[in-house]
Amino acid sequence: MPDFLPSGFRAPSRQDVSGFMMRWDQPLVIDEEVRECPTCGEYRHWVVFNMRDGSVWLRCRAGHETHEPRLDTAWYNRNSGPVDHFHPTIEDGLRYLGH
């Protein structure tokens, strides 16, 4: 279509990216339980990843990553803001989020 945006102006679709990430600085409460890192016990300052397959992973400030099966894409979408940046690597995204 001649009036459709040129490819350089289009946002990537979910299939074009590995996942999404957001900061979650407050304690993460799931099913009335404060979620702690199973390795170090940290309970705030998470980076929450929503992967292409719908799984949600948590990364604490110390860099420990753990799958959180009680969260899903619907939870992520309800709690995240609009996408404001795309990063070529996870490391670039983590730097952007202050991790």
LINCORMO-V591080 format. One record per residue. PSI is psi in radians with two decimals (999 if undefined). D_FIRST is the distance of its C-alpha to the first C-alpha in whole Angstrom. Layout:
PSI_D_FIRST ; PSI_D_FIRST
//
This chain:
2.33_0 ; -0.40_4 ; 0.04_6 ; 2.58_6 ; 2.46_9 ; 2.67_10 ; -0.54_12 ; -0.31_15 ; -0.08_15 ; 2.45_14 ; 2.55_17 ; 2.59_18 ; 2.96_19 ; -0.59_22 ; -0.30_22 ; -0.20_21 ; 2.74_25 ; -0.50_28 ; -3.04_29 ; 2.72_29 ; 2.63_33 ; 2.73_34 ; 2.54_38 ; 1.62_40 ; -0.53_43 ; 2.94_45 ; 2.45_47 ; 1.96_45 ; 2.12_46 ; 2.17_46 ; 0.80_48 ; 0.41_50 ; 2.32_51 ; 2.15_50 ; 2.21_48 ; 2.68_50 ; 2.23_49 ; -0.28_51 ; -0.79_52 ; -0.16_53 ; 0.00_54 ; 2.46_51 ; 0.15_50 ; 3.11_47 ; 0.86_45 ; 2.72_42 ; 2.21_39 ; 2.18_37 ; 2.30_35 ; 1.90_32 ; 2.87_31 ; -0.57_28 ; 0.04_31 ; -0.09_32 ; 2.67_35 ; 2.26_36 ; 2.61_39 ; 2.50_41 ; 2.14_42 ; 3.02_45 ; -0.52_46 ; -0.10_48 ; 0.12_46 ; 2.34_46 ; 2.45_44 ; 2.47_44 ; 2.44_42 ; 1.64_42 ; -0.27_42 ; -0.14_42 ; 2.65_39 ; -3.09_35 ; -0.67_32 ; -0.76_32 ; -0.82_35 ; -0.83_33 ; -0.61_30 ; -0.50_33 ; -0.16_35 ; 2.72_32 ; -3.04_30 ; 2.63_27 ; 2.18_26 ; -0.20_27 ; 2.60_27 ; 2.40_26 ; 2.43_29 ; -0.41_29 ; 2.79_32 ; -0.70_34 ; -0.71_37 ; -0.74_35 ; -0.74_34 ; -0.72_37 ; -0.77_38 ; -0.65_36 ; 0.02_37 ; 0.37_41 ; 999_42
//
